[in-house]
Amino acid sequence: PFSMRWYLELNPKIYKFLLWFTDMKADVLLGTEGLGSLEVVPKRTQFIDACINSMVSQGDLEQLVLCGAGYDTRAYSNLIDPTKTKVFEIDEEKTQTFKRELLASAKINSSHVVFVTVDFNRQSWLECLIKHGFDVTKNTCFLWEGVTYYLEPESVHEFIQQVQGCLQESTTEKSILIFDYFVGGIPMSKSVKKLVASVGEPFRFSMENGLFEFMKKVPKLEVREHISYNFGRAGCASVGLKR
């Protein structure tokens, strides 16, 4: 409840005790600039699943493209009907190989998924995707979750412009791109920033002036739906061609 959250945030000693009690470090989840990841992940997941489910329920989801898929398991859930939706997972070879081994060991069928292996430093993800059977004319949901944070601003802009080009070739205006982002700096504690940087993927990107100002750089797209969390310091949005 909001009242309990308000009480805990105004009583940092109690909050820190609860975090310690659950074996979580307070400076990781809070800090003076910390982003409450316990709140972010569920809200982001609910928003994304709702956007995808909306397309599914209307019979509009012909293709689902997971960009930087990582260990996302939506393709193996009840959310997707493989007889109606073609799923593409794009990622580097090392990640995909390990993921497929995990799926096989868990006896999870992945035959309906097209794994698109890309060397992002040398290859065009879009060219690789098309070579693997992606049809730019079909209704598609591009999901770009948990990726923008680690990219340079130029790379974020380039990717969204490439997706914009795909959406323009679609025969309808139902295709969308879903992505998440930071706003006004990196709202993470120093401990988290240091930890992330230590594994070679430091936080780099934030929309300094917010989502709608950022979207002016891709004038042919519009925000269809969006959600903000952690007092507007982070969010998730679905965008599509202007109607």
C-alpha positions as CSV (number, residue, x, y, z in Angstrom):
1,P,0.0,0.0,0.0
2,F,1.1,3.6,-0.7
3,S,0.8,4.5,3.0
4,M,3.2,1.8,4.0
5,R,5.7,2.7,1.3
6,W,5.5,6.4,2.4
7,Y,6.1,5.4,6.0
8,L,9.1,3.3,5.2
9,E,10.7,5.9,2.9
10,L,10.3,8.5,5.7
11,N,11.9,6.1,8.2
12,P,15.1,5.0,6.6
13,K,16.3,3.1,9.7
14,I,13.3,0.8,9.5
15,Y,13.6,0.4,5.7
16,K,17.3,-0.5,6.0
17,F,16.5,-3.0,8.8
18,L,13.9,-4.7,6.6
19,L,16.3,-4.8,3.7
20,W,19.0,-6.2,5.9
21,F,16.5,-8.7,7.3
22,T,15.7,-10.0,3.8
23,D,19.5,-10.2,3.0
24,M,19.5,-7.3,0.7
25,K,21.9,-4.3,0.9
26,A,20.2,-1.0,1.5
27,D,22.7,1.0,-0.5
28,V,22.1,-1.2,-3.5
29,L,18.3,-0.8,-3.5
30,L,18.2,2.7,-2.0
31,G,21.2,4.9,-1.5
32,T,20.6,8.7,-1.8
33,E,20.0,8.2,-5.6
34,G,19.1,4.5,-5.6
35,L,16.4,3.1,-7.8
36,G,14.1,0.7,-6.0
37,S,14.5,-2.4,-8.2
38,L,11.9,-4.3,-6.2
39,E,9.4,-1.8,-7.6
40,V,10.8,-1.4,-11.1
41,V,11.0,-4.9,-12.4
42,P,7.4,-5.9,-11.6
43,K,5.9,-2.7,-13.0
44,R,8.0,-2.9,-16.1
45,T,7.1,-6.6,-16.6
46,Q,3.4,-5.9,-16.1
47,F,3.4,-3.0,-18.6
48,I,5.3,-5.0,-21.3
49,D,3.1,-8.1,-20.9
50,A,0.0,-6.0,-21.1
51,C,1.1,-4.3,-24.3
52,I,1.9,-7.7,-25.9
53,N,-1.3,-9.3,-24.6
54,S,-3.3,-6.4,-26.1
55,M,-1.9,-7.2,-29.6
56,V,-2.5,-10.9,-29.0
57,S,-6.1,-10.5,-27.9
58,Q,-6.8,-8.4,-31.1
59,G,-5.1,-10.9,-33.3
60,D,-2.5,-8.4,-34.3
61,L,0.7,-10.0,-33.1
62,E,2.2,-11.8,-36.2
63,Q,5.8,-11.4,-35.1
64,L,7.6,-10.8,-31.8
65,V,11.2,-9.7,-32.0
66,L,13.2,-9.8,-28.8
67,C,16.1,-7.5,-29.3
68,G,19.0,-8.4,-27.0
69,A,16.8,-11.2,-25.8
70,G,19.2,-12.5,-23.0
71,Y,17.3,-14.9,-20.9
72,D,13.8,-13.6,-21.5
73,T,11.3,-16.5,-21.4
74,R,8.2,-14.9,-22.9
75,A,8.5,-17.0,-26.0
76,Y,8.0,-20.1,-23.8
77,S,5.1,-18.8,-21.8
78,N,1.3,-18.9,-22.3
79,L,1.6,-15.3,-23.5
80,I,2.6,-16.4,-27.0
81,D,0.7,-18.8,-29.3
82,P,3.5,-20.2,-31.6
83,T,0.8,-21.2,-34.2
84,K,-0.1,-17.5,-34.6
85,T,3.1,-15.6,-33.7
86,K,6.6,-16.1,-35.1
87,V,9.2,-15.3,-32.5
88,F,12.7,-14.1,-33.2
89,E,15.4,-13.8,-30.4
90,I,18.4,-11.6,-31.3
91,D,21.6,-11.8,-29.2
92,E,25.2,-12.7,-29.3
93,E,26.4,-16.3,-29.9
94,K,27.7,-16.9,-26.3
95,T,24.5,-15.8,-24.7
96,Q,22.3,-17.8,-27.1
97,T,24.3,-20.9,-26.8
98,F,24.1,-21.0,-23.1
99,K,20.4,-20.2,-23.1
100,R,19.6,-23.0,-25.5
101,E,21.6,-25.4,-23.3
102,L,19.5,-24.3,-20.3
103,L,16.2,-24.7,-22.3
104,A,17.3,-28.2,-23.4
105,S,18.3,-29.3,-19.9
106,A,14.9,-28.1,-18.6
107,K,13.2,-29.9,-21.5
108,I,11.5,-26.8,-22.7
109,N,10.6,-26.8,-26.4
110,S,12.2,-23.9,-28.4
111,S,11.6,-25.2,-31.9
112,H,9.2,-22.4,-32.6
113,V,11.8,-19.7,-31.9
114,V,14.1,-18.4,-34.5
115,F,17.5,-17.6,-32.9
116,V,19.3,-14.8,-34.7
117,T,22.9,-14.7,-33.7
118,V,24.5,-11.3,-34.2
119,D,28.0,-9.8,-33.6
120,F,26.7,-6.3,-32.8
121,N,30.2,-4.8,-33.4
122,R,30.4,-6.2,-36.9
123,Q,27.0,-7.0,-38.2
124,S,23.7,-5.2,-38.8
125,W,21.0,-6.8,-36.5
126,L,18.3,-5.8,-39.0
127,E,20.0,-7.5,-41.9
128,C,20.6,-10.6,-39.9
129,L,17.0,-10.6,-38.8
130,I,15.7,-10.3,-42.4
131,K,18.0,-13.1,-43.5
132,H,16.4,-15.3,-40.9
133,G,12.9,-14.8,-42.3
134,F,11.6,-11.6,-40.7
135,D,8.9,-10.0,-42.8
136,V,8.8,-6.2,-42.5
137,T,5.3,-6.0,-43.8
138,K,3.7,-8.0,-40.9
139,N,2.4,-6.7,-37.6
140,T,5.3,-6.9,-35.2
141,C,6.2,-6.1,-31.6
142,F,9.8,-5.2,-31.1
143,L,10.8,-5.6,-27.5
144,W,13.9,-3.9,-26.3
145,E,14.0,-4.5,-22.6
146,G,16.8,-3.7,-20.2
147,V,19.2,-2.6,-23.0
148,T,19.2,1.2,-23.5
149,Y,20.8,1.9,-20.1
150,Y,24.1,0.4,-21.3
151,L,24.4,2.1,-24.7
152,E,25.8,5.4,-25.9
153,P,23.1,7.9,-26.8
154,E,24.0,7.7,-30.5
155,S,23.4,3.9,-30.5
156,V,20.0,4.3,-28.9
157,H,19.0,6.8,-31.5
158,E,20.3,4.7,-34.4
159,F,18.4,1.6,-33.2
160,I,15.1,3.4,-32.8
161,Q,15.5,5.0,-36.2
162,Q,16.1,1.6,-37.7
163,V,12.9,0.3,-36.1
164,Q,11.1,3.3,-37.4
165,G,12.2,2.3,-40.9
166,C,10.7,-1.2,-40.3
167,L,7.4,0.2,-39.0
168,Q,7.1,2.4,-42.1
169,E,7.3,-0.7,-44.4
170,S,4.5,-2.5,-42.4
171,T,1.2,-2.7,-44.2
172,T,-0.6,-1.5,-41.1
173,E,0.1,0.9,-38.2
174,K,-0.3,-1.8,-35.5
175,S,3.4,-2.6,-35.1
176,I,5.1,-1.2,-32.0
177,L,8.4,-0.9,-30.3
178,I,8.6,-1.3,-26.5
179,F,11.6,-0.1,-24.6
180,D,12.6,1.1,-21.1
181,Y,14.8,3.9,-20.0
182,F,16.2,6.2,-17.3
183,V,15.2,9.9,-17.0
184,G,17.3,12.8,-15.9
185,G,20.6,10.9,-15.1
186,I,21.3,7.5,-13.8
187,P,19.1,6.9,-10.7
188,M,21.2,4.2,-9.2
189,S,23.3,4.1,-6.1
190,K,27.1,4.3,-6.3
191,S,27.3,0.7,-5.3
192,V,25.2,-0.5,-8.2
193,K,27.0,1.8,-10.7
194,K,30.3,0.4,-9.5
195,L,29.1,-3.2,-9.6
196,V,27.7,-2.8,-13.2
197,A,30.9,-1.1,-14.4
198,S,33.1,-3.9,-12.9
199,V,31.5,-6.4,-15.3
200,G,32.2,-4.3,-18.3
201,E,28.7,-2.8,-18.9
202,P,28.5,0.6,-17.2
203,F,25.3,2.7,-17.3
204,R,25.6,5.2,-20.1
205,F,22.2,6.4,-21.3
206,S,19.4,8.5,-19.9
207,M,16.8,10.8,-21.4
208,E,17.9,14.0,-19.9
209,N,14.6,15.9,-20.7
210,G,12.1,13.0,-20.6
211,L,10.4,10.7,-23.0
212,F,8.4,13.1,-25.1
213,E,11.3,15.5,-25.6
214,F,13.4,12.5,-26.7
215,M,10.8,11.2,-29.2
216,K,11.0,14.5,-31.1
217,K,14.2,13.1,-32.6
218,V,12.1,10.4,-34.3
219,P,9.3,12.6,-35.6
220,K,7.5,9.8,-37.4
221,L,6.8,7.9,-34.2
222,E,4.4,8.6,-31.4
223,V,4.1,7.3,-27.9
224,R,1.1,4.9,-27.7
225,E,1.4,4.0,-24.0
226,H,3.9,4.7,-21.2
227,I,4.5,4.2,-17.5
228,S,6.8,6.0,-15.1
229,Y,8.1,4.7,-11.8
230,N,10.4,5.8,-9.0
231,F,9.1,9.4,-9.1
232,G,9.6,9.7,-12.8
233,R,13.3,8.7,-12.8
234,A,12.6,5.6,-15.0
235,G,9.9,4.4,-17.3
236,C,8.8,2.1,-20.1
237,A,7.0,3.0,-23.3
238,S,5.4,1.6,-26.4
239,V,5.7,3.6,-29.6
240,G,4.4,3.3,-33.1
241,L,4.0,5.2,-36.3
242,K,1.9,8.4,-36.0
243,R,-1.7,7.9,-37.0
